[in-house]
Amino acid sequence: MQNNKMSSTLEELGFDRRAYHLLKRASIHHVSSLIVRGRSGILNIK
């Protein structure tokens, strides 16, 4: 019983880590695309 609980907790931690990496990658991509869009917007204004 206790061992099963421990393994499920480890699985949850592994899932959280994967989700965190995906979120981090997505946020980095989003920020970089915003920066690119901002630069092109500035160029268009000039």
N, CA, C and O atoms as a CHARMM CRD file, in Angstrom:
* protein
*
  184
    1    1 MET  N      0.83800  -1.20900   0.00000 PROA 1      0.00000
    2    1 MET  CA     0.00000   0.00000   0.00000 PROA 1      0.00000
    3    1 MET  C      0.87700   1.26400   0.00000 PROA 1      0.00000
    4    1 MET  O      0.69700   2.16500  -0.81900 PROA 1      0.00000
    5    2 GLN  N      1.82400   1.30000   0.94000 PROA 2      0.00000
    6    2 GLN  CA     2.69200   2.47400   1.03700 PROA 2      0.00000
    7    2 GLN  C      3.58000   2.59000  -0.20500 PROA 2      0.00000
    8    2 GLN  O      3.80500   3.68500  -0.72200 PROA 2      0.00000
    9    3 ASN  N      4.08100   1.43900  -0.67300 PROA 3      0.00000
   10    3 ASN  CA     4.94300   1.42300  -1.85000 PROA 3      0.00000
   11    3 ASN  C      4.18300   1.92500  -3.07900 PROA 3      0.00000
   12    3 ASN  O      4.72800   2.66900  -3.89500 PROA 3      0.00000
   13    4 ASN  N      2.91000   1.50700  -3.20200 PROA 4      0.00000
   14    4 ASN  CA     2.08100   1.93400  -4.32400 PROA 4      0.00000
   15    4 ASN  C      1.88500   3.44800  -4.29600 PROA 4      0.00000
   16    4 ASN  O      1.93400   4.11000  -5.33300 PROA 4      0.00000
   17    5 LYS  N      1.66400   3.98400  -3.10100 PROA 5      0.00000
   18    5 LYS  CA     1.48000   5.43000  -2.96100 PROA 5      0.00000
   19    5 LYS  C      2.75000   6.17100  -3.37700 PROA 5      0.00000
   20    5 LYS  O      2.68700   7.20900  -4.03600 PROA 5      0.00000
   21    6 MET  N      3.89500   5.63000  -2.98900 PROA 6      0.00000
   22    6 MET  CA     5.17300   6.25000  -3.32400 PROA 6      0.00000
   23    6 MET  C      5.38700   6.27800  -4.83900 PROA 6      0.00000
   24    6 MET  O      5.81500   7.29200  -5.39000 PROA 6      0.00000
   25    7 SER  N      5.08800   5.16200  -5.50800 PROA 7      0.00000
   26    7 SER  CA     5.29700   5.09000  -6.95200 PROA 7      0.00000
   27    7 SER  C      4.36300   6.05500  -7.67900 PROA 7      0.00000
   28    7 SER  O      4.76300   6.67800  -8.66200 PROA 7      0.00000
   29    8 SER  N      3.12500   6.18300  -7.20500 PROA 8      0.00000
   30    8 SER  CA     2.18700   7.10300  -7.84700 PROA 8      0.00000
   31    8 SER  C      2.66500   8.54300  -7.66400 PROA 8      0.00000
   32    8 SER  O      2.50800   9.37500  -8.55800 PROA 8      0.00000
   33    9 THR  N      3.25100   8.83200  -6.49400 PROA 9      0.00000
   34    9 THR  CA     3.79100  10.17100  -6.24700 PROA 9      0.00000
   35    9 THR  C      4.95100  10.45000  -7.20100 PROA 9      0.00000
   36    9 THR  O      5.05900  11.55100  -7.74000 PROA 9      0.00000
   37   10 LEU  N      5.81400   9.46200  -7.41300 PROA 10     0.00000
   38   10 LEU  CA     6.93700   9.62100  -8.33500 PROA 10     0.00000
   39   10 LEU  C      6.42800   9.85200  -9.75500 PROA 10     0.00000
   40   10 LEU  O      6.98200  10.66900 -10.49000 PROA 10     0.00000
   41   11 GLU  N      5.37900   9.13500 -10.13800 PROA 11     0.00000
   42   11 GLU  CA     4.80100   9.32900 -11.47000 PROA 11     0.00000
   43   11 GLU  C      4.26200  10.74800 -11.61100 PROA 11     0.00000
   44   11 GLU  O      4.44000  11.38900 -12.64600 PROA 11     0.00000
   45   12 GLU  N      3.59800  11.23400 -10.55600 PROA 12     0.00000
   46   12 GLU  CA     3.07500  12.60200 -10.59000 PROA 12     0.00000
   47   12 GLU  C      4.21200  13.60500 -10.71300 PROA 12     0.00000
   48   12 GLU  O      4.11400  14.57100 -11.47000 PROA 12     0.00000
   49   13 LEU  N      5.29200  13.37600  -9.96900 PROA 13     0.00000
   50   13 LEU  CA     6.44600  14.27100 -10.05100 PROA 13     0.00000
   51   13 LEU  C      7.03700  14.25500 -11.45800 PROA 13     0.00000
   52   13 LEU  O      7.39100  15.30500 -11.99500 PROA 13     0.00000
   53   14 GLY  N      7.14300  13.07300 -12.05500 PROA 14     0.00000
   54   14 GLY  CA     7.66100  12.96400 -13.41100 PROA 14     0.00000
   55   14 GLY  C      6.77900  13.70600 -14.39900 PROA 14     0.00000
   56   14 GLY  O      7.27100  14.38100 -15.30400 PROA 14     0.00000
   57   15 PHE  N      5.46800  13.57500 -14.21700 PROA 15     0.00000
   58   15 PHE  CA     4.53200  14.27800 -15.09500 PROA 15     0.00000
   59   15 PHE  C      4.67000  15.78500 -14.91700 PROA 15     0.00000
   60   15 PHE  O      4.67800  16.53200 -15.89600 PROA 15     0.00000
   61   16 ASP  N      4.77900  16.23100 -13.66200 PROA 16     0.00000
   62   16 ASP  CA     4.93500  17.65900 -13.38800 PROA 16     0.00000
   63   16 ASP  C      6.19400  18.19600 -14.06000 PROA 16     0.00000
   64   16 ASP  O      6.19000  19.28800 -14.62700 PROA 16     0.00000
   65   17 ARG  N      7.28000  17.40700 -13.98900 PROA 17     0.00000
   66   17 ARG  CA     8.53700  17.85400 -14.59300 PROA 17     0.00000
   67   17 ARG  C      8.38000  17.98400 -16.10200 PROA 17     0.00000
   68   17 ARG  O      8.83800  18.96000 -16.69500 PROA 17     0.00000
   69   18 ARG  N      7.72100  16.98200 -16.73500 PROA 18     0.00000
   70   18 ARG  CA     7.48400  17.05000 -18.18800 PROA 18     0.00000
   71   18 ARG  C      6.62300  18.25900 -18.52300 PROA 18     0.00000
   72   18 ARG  O      6.92400  19.00200 -19.45700 PROA 18     0.00000
   73   19 ALA  N      5.55700  18.45400 -17.76400 PROA 19     0.00000
   74   19 ALA  CA     4.65200  19.58500 -18.01300 PROA 19     0.00000
   75   19 ALA  C      5.40200  20.90100 -17.84000 PROA 19     0.00000
   76   19 ALA  O      5.19700  21.84500 -18.60300 PROA 19     0.00000
   77   20 TYR  N      6.27800  20.96000 -16.82700 PROA 20     0.00000
   78   20 TYR  CA     7.05600  22.17500 -16.57800 PROA 20     0.00000
   79   20 TYR  C      7.97600  22.47600 -17.75700 PROA 20     0.00000
   80   20 TYR  O      8.06900  23.62200 -18.19700 PROA 20     0.00000
   81   21 HSD  N      8.65900  21.44600 -18.27100 PROA 21     0.00000
   82   21 HSD  CA     9.55200  21.64200 -19.41700 PROA 21     0.00000
   83   21 HSD  C      8.77000  22.10400 -20.63900 PROA 21     0.00000
   84   21 HSD  O      9.21400  22.99900 -21.35800 PROA 21     0.00000
   85   22 LEU  N      7.60200  21.49700 -20.88000 PROA 22     0.00000
   86   22 LEU  CA     6.76900  21.89800 -22.01500 PROA 22     0.00000
   87   22 LEU  C      6.32600  23.34500 -21.85700 PROA 22     0.00000
   88   22 LEU  O      6.36500  24.12300 -22.81000 PROA 22     0.00000
   89   23 LEU  N      5.90300  23.70100 -20.64400 PROA 23     0.00000
   90   23 LEU  CA     5.46000  25.07200 -20.37200 PROA 23     0.00000
   91   23 LEU  C      6.60500  26.05100 -20.58500 PROA 23     0.00000
   92   23 LEU  O      6.42800  27.10500 -21.19600 PROA 23     0.00000
   93   24 LYS  N      7.78700  25.69300 -20.07300 PROA 24     0.00000
   94   24 LYS  CA     8.94600  26.57000 -20.19600 PROA 24     0.00000
   95   24 LYS  C      9.29800  26.78100 -21.66000 PROA 24     0.00000
   96   24 LYS  O      9.55700  27.90500 -22.09100 PROA 24     0.00000
   97   25 ARG  N      9.30700  25.67400 -22.43300 PROA 25     0.00000
   98   25 ARG  CA     9.63400  25.76300 -23.85600 PROA 25     0.00000
   99   25 ARG  C      8.60300  26.62200 -24.57900 PROA 25     0.00000
  100   25 ARG  O      8.95700  27.45200 -25.41600 PROA 25     0.00000
  101   26 ALA  N      7.32500  26.42300 -24.25300 PROA 26     0.00000
  102   26 ALA  CA     6.25300  27.18400 -24.89800 PROA 26     0.00000
  103   26 ALA  C      6.37300  28.66300 -24.55300 PROA 26     0.00000
  104   26 ALA  O      6.19900  29.51600 -25.42400 PROA 26     0.00000
  105   27 SER  N      6.67200  28.98000 -23.28200 PROA 27     0.00000
  106   27 SER  CA     6.76900  30.38200 -22.87600 PROA 27     0.00000
  107   27 SER  C      7.96800  31.04900 -23.54400 PROA 27     0.00000
  108   27 SER  O      7.88500  32.20800 -23.95000 PROA 27     0.00000
  109   28 ILE  N      9.09300  30.31800 -23.66000 PROA 28     0.00000
  110   28 ILE  CA    10.27600  30.87100 -24.33400 PROA 28     0.00000
  111   28 ILE  C      9.93600  31.16200 -25.79500 PROA 28     0.00000
  112   28 ILE  O     10.29000  32.22000 -26.31600 PROA 28     0.00000
  113   29 HSD  N      9.25300  30.22900 -26.45300 PROA 29     0.00000
  114   29 HSD  CA     8.86100  30.41600 -27.84800 PROA 29     0.00000
  115   29 HSD  C      7.92400  31.61100 -27.96800 PROA 29     0.00000
  116   29 HSD  O      8.06400  32.41900 -28.88700 PROA 29     0.00000
  117   30 HSD  N      6.96800  31.73100 -27.04600 PROA 30     0.00000
  118   30 HSD  CA     5.99400  32.82500 -27.07500 PROA 30     0.00000
  119   30 HSD  C      6.70100  34.17000 -26.90800 PROA 30     0.00000
  120   30 HSD  O      6.42000  35.12100 -27.63700 PROA 30     0.00000
  121   31 VAL  N      7.62100  34.23900 -25.94200 PROA 31     0.00000
  122   31 VAL  CA     8.34400  35.49000 -25.68500 PROA 31     0.00000
  123   31 VAL  C      9.19100  35.87100 -26.89100 PROA 31     0.00000
  124   31 VAL  O      9.20900  37.03600 -27.28900 PROA 31     0.00000
  125   32 SER  N      9.89700  34.90300 -27.48000 PROA 32     0.00000
  126   32 SER  CA    10.75100  35.20400 -28.63200 PROA 32     0.00000
  127   32 SER  C      9.91500  35.67000 -29.81800 PROA 32     0.00000
  128   32 SER  O     10.32600  36.57200 -30.54800 PROA 32     0.00000
  129   33 SER  N      8.73600  35.05900 -30.01900 PROA 33     0.00000
  130   33 SER  CA     7.86800  35.48400 -31.12100 PROA 33     0.00000
  131   33 SER  C      7.32800  36.88500 -30.85000 PROA 33     0.00000
  132   33 SER  O      7.16500  37.67600 -31.77900 PROA 33     0.00000
  133   34 LEU  N      7.04600  37.20100 -29.57100 PROA 34     0.00000
  134   34 LEU  CA     6.59200  38.55000 -29.22100 PROA 34     0.00000
  135   34 LEU  C      7.69000  39.56700 -29.50800 PROA 34     0.00000
  136   34 LEU  O      7.41700  40.64900 -30.02700 PROA 34     0.00000
  137   35 ILE  N      8.94600  39.21800 -29.16800 PROA 35     0.00000
  138   35 ILE  CA    10.07300  40.12600 -29.41300 PROA 35     0.00000
  139   35 ILE  C     10.22600  40.35800 -30.91300 PROA 35     0.00000
  140   35 ILE  O     10.40500  41.49400 -31.35200 PROA 35     0.00000
  141   36 VAL  N     10.15700  39.28500 -31.70000 PROA 36     0.00000
  142   36 VAL  CA    10.27700  39.40800 -33.15600 PROA 36     0.00000
  143   36 VAL  C      9.14600  40.27600 -33.69500 PROA 36     0.00000
  144   36 VAL  O      9.36800  41.14400 -34.53800 PROA 36     0.00000
  145   37 ARG  N      7.93400  40.03600 -33.20400 PROA 37     0.00000
  146   37 ARG  CA     6.78400  40.80600 -33.65900 PROA 37     0.00000
  147   37 ARG  C      6.95000  42.27700 -33.27300 PROA 37     0.00000
  148   37 ARG  O      6.61700  43.17200 -34.05000 PROA 37     0.00000
  149   38 GLY  N      7.47000  42.52000 -32.05400 PROA 38     0.00000
  150   38 GLY  CA     7.69600  43.89000 -31.59300 PROA 38     0.00000
  151   38 GLY  C      8.73300  44.59100 -32.46000 PROA 38     0.00000
  152   38 GLY  O      8.56600  45.76200 -32.80200 PROA 38     0.00000
  153   39 ARG  N      9.80800  43.88300 -32.81800 PROA 39     0.00000
  154   39 ARG  CA    10.84600  44.46700 -33.66900 PROA 39     0.00000
  155   39 ARG  C     10.28100  44.82100 -35.03900 PROA 39     0.00000
  156   39 ARG  O     10.53000  45.91100 -35.55400 PROA 39     0.00000
  157   40 SER  N      9.51800  43.89700 -35.63000 PROA 40     0.00000
  158   40 SER  CA     8.95900  44.16400 -36.95400 PROA 40     0.00000
  159   40 SER  C      7.95800  45.31300 -36.87000 PROA 40     0.00000
  160   40 SER  O      7.83400  46.09600 -37.81200 PROA 40     0.00000
  161   41 GLY  N      7.23900  45.42100 -35.74100 PROA 41     0.00000
  162   41 GLY  CA     6.29900  46.52700 -35.55200 PROA 41     0.00000
  163   41 GLY  C      7.03600  47.85700 -35.51200 PROA 41     0.00000
  164   41 GLY  O      6.59300  48.84000 -36.10600 PROA 41     0.00000
  165   42 ILE  N      8.18200  47.88100 -34.79800 PROA 42     0.00000
  166   42 ILE  CA     8.99100  49.10300 -34.71500 PROA 42     0.00000
  167   42 ILE  C      9.52400  49.46300 -36.09900 PROA 42     0.00000
  168   42 ILE  O      9.52100  50.63100 -36.48600 PROA 42     0.00000
  169   43 LEU  N      9.98300  48.45100 -36.84400 PROA 43     0.00000
  170   43 LEU  CA    10.49800  48.69700 -38.19100 PROA 43     0.00000
  171   43 LEU  C      9.39800  49.24600 -39.09000 PROA 43     0.00000
  172   43 LEU  O      9.63900  50.14200 -39.89900 PROA 43     0.00000
  173   44 ASN  N      8.18300  48.70300 -38.94400 PROA 44     0.00000
  174   44 ASN  CA     7.07200  49.16800 -39.76900 PROA 44     0.00000
  175   44 ASN  C      6.72000  50.61600 -39.44800 PROA 44     0.00000
  176   44 ASN  O      6.36400  51.38100 -40.34400 PROA 44     0.00000
  177   45 ILE  N      6.81600  51.00000 -38.16800 PROA 45     0.00000
  178   45 ILE  CA     6.51700  52.38400 -37.77900 PROA 45     0.00000
  179   45 ILE  C      7.55800  53.32200 -38.38300 PROA 45     0.00000
  180   45 ILE  O      7.21700  54.38600 -38.90000 PROA 45     0.00000
  181   46 LYS  N      8.83600  52.92200 -38.31600 PROA 46     0.00000
  182   46 LYS  CA     9.90800  53.74200 -38.89500 PROA 46     0.00000
  183   46 LYS  C      9.83200  53.63200 -40.41500 PROA 46     0.00000
  184   46 LYS  O     10.63900  54.24000 -41.11800 PROA 46     0.00000
